[in-house]
Amino acid sequence: MVERVALDYTFAAYAAVFVILFAFVLRVHMKTRMLMQELKALEDQSPKARGRDPSP
């Protein structure tokens, strides 16, 4: 009976770790996507991207 309880706690611990890890990876993915979109918007606004090089 004690082994069953220990197995339940082990499963619960692994499940919690995987849920937390999944949430972390999802958050990093969403932040990366947001930063890539912001970078693309900034590149589109730059004069060099429009074909006008401001350097002499």
C-alpha positions as a Python dict, from the first residue, in 0.01 Angstrom:
ca = {
    (1, 'M'): (0, 0, 0),
    (2, 'V'): (285, 238, 79),
    (3, 'E'): (435, 173, -265),
    (4, 'R'): (108, 274, -431),
    (5, 'V'): (98, 606, -244),
    (6, 'A'): (461, 674, -335),
    (7, 'L'): (385, 596, -698),
    (8, 'D'): (90, 837, -691),
    (9, 'Y'): (309, 1116, -553),
    (10, 'T'): (579, 1044, -810),
    (11, 'F'): (326, 1061, -1093),
    (12, 'A'): (182, 1384, -957),
    (13, 'A'): (527, 1539, -931),
    (14, 'Y'): (621, 1442, -1288),
    (15, 'A'): (287, 1568, -1418),
    (16, 'A'): (335, 1901, -1243),
    (17, 'V'): (687, 1939, -1383),
    (18, 'F'): (570, 1866, -1737),
    (19, 'V'): (280, 2112, -1710),
    (20, 'I'): (514, 2384, -1583),
    (21, 'L'): (772, 2304, -1853),
    (22, 'F'): (506, 2313, -2125),
    (23, 'A'): (377, 2648, -2001),
    (24, 'F'): (731, 2790, -1995),
    (25, 'V'): (810, 2671, -2349),
    (26, 'L'): (478, 2808, -2475),
    (27, 'R'): (547, 3145, -2313),
    (28, 'V'): (897, 3165, -2462),
    (29, 'H'): (755, 3074, -2804),
    (30, 'M'): (491, 3346, -2783),
    (31, 'K'): (746, 3608, -2670),
    (32, 'T'): (978, 3509, -2955),
    (33, 'R'): (699, 3536, -3209),
    (34, 'M'): (603, 3879, -3074),
    (35, 'L'): (964, 4001, -3088),
    (36, 'M'): (1008, 3872, -3443),
    (37, 'Q'): (696, 4063, -3551),
    (38, 'E'): (823, 4379, -3382),
    (39, 'L'): (1163, 4340, -3546),
    (40, 'K'): (1005, 4297, -3887),
    (41, 'A'): (795, 4610, -3832),
    (42, 'L'): (1105, 4807, -3736),
    (43, 'E'): (1296, 4677, -4036),
    (44, 'D'): (1008, 4778, -4263),
    (45, 'Q'): (1018, 5130, -4118),
    (46, 'S'): (1392, 5177, -4164),
    (47, 'P'): (1507, 5391, -4460),
    (48, 'K'): (1743, 5118, -4578),
    (49, 'A'): (1453, 4876, -4616),
    (50, 'R'): (1272, 5127, -4838),
    (51, 'G'): (1570, 5157, -5072),
    (52, 'R'): (1689, 5493, -4937),
    (53, 'D'): (2029, 5466, -4778),
    (54, 'P'): (2082, 5776, -4559),
    (55, 'S'): (2460, 5729, -4546),
    (56, 'P'): (2663, 5956, -4777),
}
